[in-house]
């Protein structure tokens, strides 16, 4: 009873959050868990809507059918390693069927996967909450920070998707518990390395995240940090080596970066820069660049049905991109800055609105109407975070600034895409600033009244 009394606020927050999640989940499943039709008469499934979702669904179905080591990575490592494997394993437990007899999407029992996601997320938040108590932060700051993590809609909307973003966020929050208070025991860094590897396997943008805790560990322990950092890297790279061997066994090419990371710049960012260099539209640039890479494949007799040749094809695209960026630094930096700024516009309706409109969404009036509300919401959140930044400096707390390093890492590595969804890993580490900021605002209001 004393334990419940001591932590009653966090329990109330978690229960309230779960009830809201449960209502939201049922709304999404009932409203969008079926085939729908756009105004252009295009048919789409409301839950398994986008190509990435359809890919995860298909690979999870295949993994459920054969969860052997041989099938652990039986196709090109193009995207992320874990999402479809987790969904495949969960489908065995919860008896998700994936497809009906007509090969249509069958989401029966998918609600159990969503519940699994949110419970794992709550677990990670509770671990982080206990760590915050241990380092003696103000109770109100802790409670506000936790409330931000479990109620903020930009973060929590993914709990009713199969993107497995929620699991990625959970692993990331678990890593915060190590980062803000690095342990003394050397063996714990081996476990931490495995956790960071899991974060990477869930989302490839985390591949260099290990740099952040390495800096923090060194600053805290100096000469005593060597064994700790060594253990961290040993376990992290052990996982990468296993992944590389899985790829080598299948393709005769040893690699552990998803191949999408090799040609991403060419396909998603280079057209923006190229269009500005030659003063043409982005669509014209995309057509030109597509013709260029296909010409390279033809001139070099690449068989794009073979993985080893596709990797050469991707590397060519990477080399071309880097060459253009190096020779046009100012345009590249300006374009990246604009895309990064766009990514900062928070989007709490990123899941629901496209489910309502399908592929028509970005051409719809609903999209245009939502922008002004997103701007207002973003400004409010950022104002509170900025106040928290200043307030935490005044109070001389280091922990929020430590997590800021994580946010800066994700901002640098993915904001250039300009996609608001990729900004969420930058937003999550700002939770402590939000806690400090709202505490200051509440104190100010109380003082004025």
ZINOR-V51781 format. One record per backbone hydrogen bond with DSSP energy under -0.5 kcal/mol. NH is the residue of the N-H (numbers start at 0). CO is the residue of the C=O. If there is no record, write none. Layout:
BEGIN
nh=NH co=CO
nh=NH co=CO
END
This chain:
BEGIN
nh=4 co=0
nh=5 co=1
nh=6 co=2
nh=7 co=4
nh=10 co=6
nh=11 co=7
nh=12 co=8
nh=13 co=9
nh=14 co=10
nh=15 co=11
nh=16 co=12
nh=17 co=13
nh=18 co=14
nh=19 co=15
nh=20 co=16
nh=21 co=17
nh=22 co=18
nh=23 co=19
nh=24 co=20
nh=25 co=21
nh=26 co=22
nh=27 co=23
nh=28 co=24
nh=29 co=25
nh=30 co=26
nh=31 co=27
nh=32 co=28
nh=33 co=31
nh=35 co=43
nh=37 co=41
nh=40 co=37
nh=43 co=35
nh=45 co=33
nh=46 co=31
nh=48 co=46
nh=53 co=49
nh=54 co=50
nh=55 co=51
nh=56 co=52
nh=57 co=53
nh=58 co=54
nh=59 co=55
nh=60 co=56
nh=61 co=57
nh=62 co=58
nh=63 co=59
nh=64 co=60
nh=65 co=61
nh=70 co=67
nh=71 co=68
nh=73 co=70
nh=77 co=75
nh=80 co=200
nh=81 co=200
nh=84 co=81
nh=85 co=81
nh=86 co=82
nh=87 co=83
nh=88 co=84
nh=89 co=85
nh=90 co=86
nh=91 co=87
nh=91 co=88
nh=92 co=88
nh=93 co=89
nh=94 co=90
nh=95 co=90
nh=96 co=107
nh=97 co=105
nh=98 co=96
nh=99 co=103
nh=102 co=99
nh=105 co=97
nh=106 co=104
nh=109 co=106
nh=111 co=108
nh=112 co=108
nh=112 co=109
nh=113 co=109
nh=114 co=110
nh=115 co=111
nh=116 co=112
nh=117 co=113
nh=118 co=114
nh=119 co=115
nh=120 co=116
nh=121 co=117
nh=122 co=118
nh=123 co=119
nh=124 co=120
nh=125 co=121
nh=126 co=122
nh=127 co=123
nh=128 co=124
nh=129 co=125
nh=130 co=126
nh=131 co=127
nh=132 co=128
nh=133 co=129
nh=134 co=130
nh=135 co=132
nh=136 co=131
nh=141 co=137
nh=142 co=138
nh=143 co=139
nh=144 co=140
nh=145 co=141
nh=146 co=142
nh=147 co=143
nh=148 co=144
nh=149 co=145
nh=150 co=146
nh=151 co=147
nh=154 co=151
nh=155 co=151
nh=156 co=152
nh=157 co=154
nh=158 co=155
nh=159 co=156
nh=160 co=157
nh=167 co=163
nh=168 co=164
nh=169 co=165
nh=170 co=166
nh=171 co=167
nh=172 co=168
nh=173 co=169
nh=174 co=170
nh=175 co=171
nh=176 co=172
nh=176 co=173
nh=177 co=173
nh=177 co=174
nh=178 co=174
nh=179 co=175
nh=181 co=178
nh=187 co=184
nh=188 co=185
nh=189 co=186
nh=190 co=186
nh=191 co=187
nh=192 co=188
nh=193 co=189
nh=194 co=190
nh=195 co=191
nh=196 co=192
nh=197 co=193
nh=198 co=194
nh=199 co=195
nh=200 co=196
nh=201 co=197
nh=202 co=198
nh=205 co=202
nh=206 co=203
nh=208 co=205
nh=210 co=207
nh=211 co=208
nh=212 co=208
nh=213 co=209
nh=214 co=210
nh=215 co=211
nh=216 co=212
nh=217 co=213
nh=218 co=214
nh=219 co=215
nh=220 co=216
nh=221 co=217
nh=223 co=220
nh=224 co=221
nh=225 co=222
nh=228 co=224
nh=229 co=225
nh=230 co=226
nh=231 co=227
nh=232 co=228
nh=233 co=229
nh=234 co=230
nh=235 co=231
nh=236 co=232
nh=237 co=233
nh=238 co=234
nh=239 co=235
nh=240 co=236
nh=241 co=237
nh=242 co=238
nh=243 co=239
nh=244 co=240
nh=245 co=241
nh=246 co=242
nh=247 co=243
nh=248 co=244
nh=249 co=245
nh=250 co=246
nh=251 co=247
nh=252 co=246
nh=254 co=243
nh=254 co=252
nh=258 co=76
nh=259 co=77
nh=260 co=257
nh=261 co=258
nh=262 co=258
nh=263 co=259
nh=266 co=262
nh=267 co=263
nh=268 co=263
nh=268 co=264
nh=269 co=264
nh=271 co=268
nh=272 co=268
nh=273 co=269
nh=274 co=270
nh=275 co=271
nh=276 co=272
nh=277 co=273
nh=278 co=274
nh=279 co=274
nh=284 co=280
nh=285 co=281
nh=286 co=282
nh=287 co=283
nh=288 co=284
nh=289 co=285
nh=290 co=286
nh=291 co=287
nh=292 co=288
nh=293 co=289
nh=294 co=290
nh=295 co=291
nh=296 co=292
nh=297 co=293
nh=298 co=294
nh=299 co=295
nh=300 co=297
nh=301 co=296
nh=303 co=301
nh=305 co=302
nh=309 co=305
nh=310 co=306
nh=311 co=307
nh=312 co=308
nh=313 co=309
nh=314 co=310
nh=315 co=311
nh=316 co=312
nh=317 co=313
nh=318 co=314
nh=319 co=315
nh=320 co=316
nh=321 co=317
nh=322 co=318
nh=323 co=319
nh=324 co=320
nh=325 co=321
nh=326 co=322
nh=327 co=323
nh=327 co=324
nh=328 co=325
nh=331 co=327
nh=332 co=328
nh=333 co=329
nh=334 co=330
nh=335 co=331
nh=336 co=332
nh=337 co=333
nh=338 co=334
nh=339 co=335
nh=340 co=336
nh=341 co=337
nh=342 co=338
nh=343 co=339
nh=343 co=340
nh=344 co=341
nh=345 co=343
nh=349 co=346
nh=352 co=348
nh=354 co=350
nh=355 co=351
nh=356 co=352
nh=357 co=353
nh=359 co=356
nh=360 co=357
nh=362 co=359
nh=363 co=359
nh=363 co=360
nh=366 co=360
nh=367 co=363
nh=368 co=364
nh=369 co=365
nh=370 co=366
nh=371 co=367
nh=372 co=368
nh=373 co=369
nh=374 co=370
nh=375 co=371
nh=376 co=372
nh=377 co=373
nh=378 co=374
nh=379 co=375
nh=380 co=376
nh=381 co=377
nh=382 co=378
nh=383 co=379
nh=384 co=380
nh=385 co=381
nh=386 co=382
nh=387 co=383
nh=388 co=384
nh=389 co=385
nh=390 co=386
nh=391 co=387
nh=392 co=388
nh=393 co=389
nh=394 co=390
nh=395 co=392
nh=396 co=391
nh=400 co=397
nh=401 co=397
nh=402 co=398
nh=403 co=399
nh=404 co=400
nh=404 co=401
nh=405 co=401
nh=405 co=402
nh=406 co=402
nh=407 co=403
nh=408 co=404
nh=409 co=405
nh=410 co=406
nh=411 co=407
nh=412 co=408
nh=413 co=409
nh=414 co=410
nh=416 co=413
nh=417 co=414
nh=419 co=417
nh=421 co=418
nh=422 co=419
nh=423 co=419
nh=423 co=420
nh=425 co=422
nh=426 co=422
nh=427 co=423
nh=428 co=424
nh=429 co=426
nh=430 co=427
nh=431 co=428
nh=433 co=429
nh=434 co=430
nh=435 co=431
nh=436 co=432
nh=437 co=433
nh=438 co=434
nh=439 co=435
nh=440 co=436
nh=441 co=437
nh=442 co=438
nh=443 co=439
nh=444 co=440
nh=445 co=441
nh=446 co=442
nh=447 co=443
nh=448 co=444
END
